[in-house]
Amino acid sequence: MISFGMLFLELVFGQLDRLPGPGEEVFTDEFAISCGGAITSATAAAAGGARAGMCTLLGEDLGSQLAIEQCGARGIDISPSTRVDGPSAGITVVLNFAGDRGFVTHVPPRPEADRRAVDRWLGVLREYRPAWCYLHAGHGVPRFLREARKLGSKIVLDISLGDEREGDIITECIRLADIFVPNTDELLRLTGQPGIERAMSAASAWGTQLVVTRGASGALVSHPDGSFTEVTAGVREVEVKDLTGAGDNFAGALIAALQAGASVTEAVVQANAAGSLAVGQLGAIGQIGAATGAGWPLRPMALEQLTTALTTAGQTEVTR
């Protein structure tokens, strides 16, 4: 499988009593540095026994360097990725509070690279012909999905925060995918339905297999007639620390199980387990350096690079 998308360096703060107001400071006992984005599903797929690769931009920034190290340690092939000068990884501050999280994110400006992303992806698709691809819906993506169908590559598709506002382009992507893996709230917003049963029925018109994640309640697997099966097996009781990357971990484990020959329902059991593991740790792929003796949580050289990366960050975007 190959995971397509952007890469992020994550600075993750554990549960806060509240968010700080102007001029205020709040404290948390837990903090981790992690990586997210395309590396997340690839990491989960590799952990599930699949041959996994990552297609992204790898630059000269700390996030890219850490991701390269992590891919090497976790058996993820980065040869489908493209090396570029300067920074390429986004920087995300994750603030966990009230059982959810908020983000402050900086994305290095690379307008030319963004315009050519799908062209790069198509080149990788044609060269590697992966059995499975994982990516998020968006503009330009339908062209990629049509080519994947021609080449016999199967697609697990997700959406990002707020993508449901893009309307028809998201629906077009969903129709071209083999499996669509939204969470419950995303499916409700996409279909405009008030309840999950009506949303599942409405979504059957897309003609795409749905696997809807529900957190501690497991997942729903759709059937062509609009009915669905609840799958709770595999869910584990854990202390929820951070929801970041849970969906990507779920999808990566799902692909690994499908690639090994499991049915969709059987694969969801393994995906549920991976999702449970993910929310019990800080960061999409867990704390970097926690079990390697690399220091807290990085080597001094890496901390110096982190300082440089943060001081050169430009505009930020705040999302909830």
Secondary structure, DSSP 8 states (H G I E B T S, - for coil): -EEES-EEEEEEEEEESS---TT-----S-EEEEEEEHHHHHHHHHHTT--EEEESEE-SSHHHHHHHHHHHHHTEE-TTSEE-SS--SEEEEEEEETTEEEEEEE----HHHHHTHHHHHHHHHHHH--SEEEEE--TTHHHHHHHHHHHT-EEEEE--TTGGGGTHHHHHHHHH-SEE--BHHHHHHHHT-SSHHHHHHHHGGG-SEEEEE-GGG-EEEE-TTS-EEEE-TT---------TTHHHHHHHHHHHHHHTT--HHHHHHHHHHHHHHHHTSSSTT--TTTTTT--SSS-HHHHHHHHHHHHT----EEE-
